[in-house]
């Protein structure tokens, strides 16, 4: 790929594949309403044919926030490609200008990726482990090394000591 129009034509194919992967991911998520990306990343690798240069290629990446929720609300793939293009065009243009500034443009790798899915962040919430059962929250805190009774820590060296007592040796040393 030696010019910017070729880069965008190859991106079209990647946008279609990524759109289908995001649909599949949404179908398999526990929280489909939160299974959308909030970050998009573009990576380009430019081959440098100069023999005097030690590194034969230069890879650059740029990322930006992304409204994946609006993307997944559209069923039409052409509309999705337009949303992808709008979100990435300034990233690609910036990368192309940096890559072509010192040498001839010869793109050998183009990658598009999305990340930061809110449904994965939601799994870390202890309330998700509760499921309206107060004993499940106790299990969460026991896994984390704490007890919900009397605010104590479970350590392998003591049977039941308060948090202040178990930290006392560390607090008194300077």
C-alpha positions as CSV (number, residue, x, y, z in Angstrom):
1,X,0.0,0.0,0.0
2,X,1.7,3.1,-1.2
3,X,-0.9,5.9,-0.9
4,X,-3.6,7.1,1.4
5,X,-6.5,6.1,-0.7
6,X,-5.2,2.5,-0.7
7,X,-5.0,2.6,3.1
8,X,-8.6,3.7,3.3
9,X,-9.8,1.0,0.9
10,X,-8.0,-1.7,3.0
11,X,-9.5,-0.2,6.2
12,X,-13.0,-0.7,4.7
13,X,-12.4,-4.5,4.7
14,X,-11.1,-4.3,8.3
15,X,-14.1,-2.3,9.4
16,X,-16.5,-4.9,8.0
17,X,-14.7,-7.7,9.8
18,X,-14.5,-5.8,13.1
19,X,-18.2,-4.9,12.9
20,X,-19.1,-8.6,12.6
21,X,-16.8,-9.5,15.5
22,X,-18.4,-6.8,17.7
23,X,-21.8,-8.2,16.9
24,X,-20.6,-11.7,17.9
25,X,-19.1,-10.4,21.1
26,X,-22.3,-8.6,22.0
27,X,-24.3,-11.8,21.5
28,X,-22.0,-13.7,23.9
29,X,-21.8,-11.1,26.6
30,X,-23.6,-11.4,30.0
31,X,-24.5,-7.7,29.6
32,X,-25.3,-7.1,25.9
33,X,-26.4,-3.5,26.5
34,X,-22.9,-2.7,27.8
35,X,-21.0,-4.8,25.3
36,X,-19.7,-1.9,23.2
37,X,-16.2,-0.5,22.8
38,X,-15.3,3.0,24.1
39,X,-11.8,3.1,22.5
40,X,-10.5,2.6,19.0
41,X,-6.9,2.1,18.0
42,X,-5.2,2.2,14.5
43,X,-1.7,0.8,13.9
44,X,0.3,1.2,10.7
45,X,3.7,-0.2,9.8
46,X,5.8,1.4,7.1
47,X,8.6,-0.5,5.5
48,X,11.8,1.5,5.1
49,X,13.8,0.2,2.1
50,X,16.9,2.2,3.0
51,X,19.9,-0.1,3.7
52,X,21.6,2.5,5.9
53,X,18.7,2.4,8.4
54,X,19.1,-0.1,11.1
55,X,15.3,-0.7,11.6
56,X,13.6,-1.9,8.4
57,X,10.2,-0.7,9.5
58,X,8.5,1.9,11.6
59,X,5.2,1.0,13.4
60,X,3.1,3.8,14.8
61,X,-0.2,3.6,16.7
62,X,-2.9,6.2,17.6
63,X,-6.0,5.7,19.6
64,X,-9.1,7.8,20.5
65,X,-12.3,7.5,22.4
66,X,-15.0,5.9,20.4
67,X,-18.8,5.7,20.7
68,X,-19.3,2.0,20.1
69,X,-22.8,2.1,21.4
70,X,-24.0,4.2,18.5
71,X,-22.2,1.9,16.1
72,X,-23.9,-1.3,17.4
73,X,-27.3,0.3,17.2
74,X,-27.1,0.4,13.4
75,X,-27.9,-2.8,11.5
76,X,-26.6,-1.5,8.2
77,X,-22.9,-2.3,7.6
78,X,-22.4,0.7,5.3
79,X,-23.6,3.0,8.1
80,X,-21.2,1.2,10.5
81,X,-18.3,1.7,8.1
82,X,-19.2,5.4,7.9
83,X,-19.1,5.6,11.8
84,X,-15.7,3.8,11.8
85,X,-14.3,6.1,9.1
86,X,-15.5,9.2,10.9
87,X,-13.8,8.0,14.1
88,X,-10.5,7.0,12.5
89,X,-10.0,9.3,9.6
90,X,-8.1,11.9,11.6
91,X,-6.0,9.2,13.3
92,X,-5.0,7.7,9.9
93,X,-4.3,11.0,8.3
94,X,-2.0,11.9,11.3
95,X,-0.2,8.6,11.1
96,X,0.3,8.8,7.4
97,X,1.7,12.3,7.6
98,X,4.2,11.1,10.2
99,X,5.2,7.9,8.4
100,X,5.6,9.6,5.0
101,X,7.5,12.6,6.3
102,X,11.0,11.0,6.1
103,X,10.6,8.3,3.6
104,X,8.4,6.9,0.8
105,X,5.1,5.5,2.0
106,X,5.1,1.7,1.9
107,X,2.5,0.4,4.4
108,X,2.9,-3.3,5.1
109,X,0.5,-3.7,8.0
110,X,-2.8,-2.1,9.0
111,X,-4.5,-3.0,12.2
112,X,-7.8,-1.7,13.8
113,X,-8.7,-2.6,17.3
114,X,-11.3,-1.7,19.9
115,X,-11.1,-2.0,23.6
116,X,-12.5,-0.7,27.0
117,X,-15.8,-2.5,27.1
118,X,-18.1,-1.4,29.9
119,X,-19.5,-4.9,30.4
120,X,-16.1,-6.2,31.5
121,X,-15.6,-3.3,34.0
122,X,-19.0,-4.3,35.4
123,X,-17.8,-7.7,36.4
124,X,-15.5,-6.2,39.0
125,X,-18.4,-4.7,40.9
126,X,-19.1,-6.7,44.2
127,X,-22.8,-6.0,43.8
128,X,-22.8,-8.3,40.7
129,X,-21.7,-11.2,42.9
130,X,-24.6,-10.5,45.3
131,X,-27.6,-11.5,43.1
132,X,-29.9,-10.3,46.0
133,X,-28.3,-12.8,48.4
134,X,-26.4,-11.2,51.3
135,X,-24.3,-14.3,51.8
136,X,-22.7,-13.9,48.3
137,X,-21.3,-10.5,49.4
138,X,-19.8,-12.2,52.4
139,X,-18.1,-14.6,50.0
140,X,-16.7,-11.7,47.9
141,X,-15.1,-10.1,50.9
142,X,-13.7,-13.4,52.2
143,X,-12.1,-14.0,48.8
144,X,-10.6,-10.5,49.1
145,X,-9.1,-11.4,52.5
146,X,-11.7,-9.6,54.7
147,X,-14.7,-10.5,56.7
148,X,-17.9,-8.5,56.9
149,X,-18.2,-9.5,60.6
150,X,-16.4,-7.2,63.1
151,X,-14.3,-5.7,60.3
152,X,-11.5,-8.2,60.6
153,X,-8.8,-9.4,58.2
154,X,-8.1,-13.1,57.7
155,X,-4.4,-13.7,57.6
156,X,-2.6,-17.1,57.8
157,X,-0.7,-16.0,60.9
158,X,-3.5,-15.0,63.2
159,X,-6.9,-16.5,64.1
160,X,-9.0,-13.4,64.5
161,X,-7.4,-10.0,65.1
162,X,-8.8,-6.7,64.3
163,X,-7.3,-4.7,61.4
164,X,-5.6,-2.3,63.8
165,X,-4.0,-5.1,65.8
166,X,-2.7,-6.9,62.7
167,X,-1.2,-3.7,61.4
168,X,0.3,-2.6,64.7
169,X,3.8,-4.0,64.1
170,X,4.1,-2.2,60.8
171,X,2.8,1.1,62.2
172,X,5.2,1.2,65.2
173,X,8.3,0.6,63.1
174,X,9.9,3.6,61.4
